[in-house]
Amino acid sequence: QETPELQFPVDWNYRAVAEVGQDAPAKLEAVLKANGFKVEPKSGHTSKNGRYTTYHIAVTFNDRETMDKLSQDLSAVDCVRFLL
């Protein structure tokens, strides 16, 4: 089955699962700012054992290159375990 091509601009929502106590919001915000986005990650659920917190990040992309770069940069943040 073929995946439909994204139509830009596109609104995109990330979920970053990060370790608690590693200053994840500031690190994520710094990456967003470096990529030209003025958004703050919104804190979501914390895992049952309290080790991880989910952060919601809503952005609008104008092109695929920006989307790919931001995805790669957010994934590279040291405390981020998963980026969905």
Secondary structure in CASP SS format (residue, H / E / C, confidence):
PFRMAT SS
TARGET T0000
AUTHOR 0000-0000-0000
METHOD secondary structure of the structure
MODEL  1
Q C 1.00
E C 1.00
T C 1.00
P C 1.00
E C 1.00
L C 1.00
Q C 1.00
F C 1.00
P C 1.00
V E 1.00
D E 1.00
W E 1.00
N E 1.00
Y E 1.00
R E 1.00
A E 1.00
V E 1.00
A E 1.00
E E 1.00
V C 1.00
G C 1.00
Q C 1.00
D C 1.00
A H 1.00
P H 1.00
A H 1.00
K H 1.00
L H 1.00
E H 1.00
A H 1.00
V H 1.00
L H 1.00
K H 1.00
A H 1.00
N C 1.00
G C 1.00
F C 1.00
K C 1.00
V C 1.00
E C 1.00
P C 1.00
K E 1.00
S E 1.00
G E 1.00
H E 1.00
T E 1.00
S C 1.00
K C 1.00
N C 1.00
G C 1.00
R C 1.00
Y E 1.00
T E 1.00
T E 1.00
Y E 1.00
H E 1.00
I E 1.00
A E 1.00
V E 1.00
T E 1.00
F E 1.00
N C 1.00
D C 1.00
R H 1.00
E H 1.00
T H 1.00
M H 1.00
D H 1.00
K H 1.00
L H 1.00
S H 1.00
Q H 1.00
D H 1.00
L H 1.00
S H 1.00
A C 1.00
V C 1.00
D C 1.00
C C 1.00
V E 1.00
R E 1.00
F E 1.00
L E 1.00
L C 1.00
END
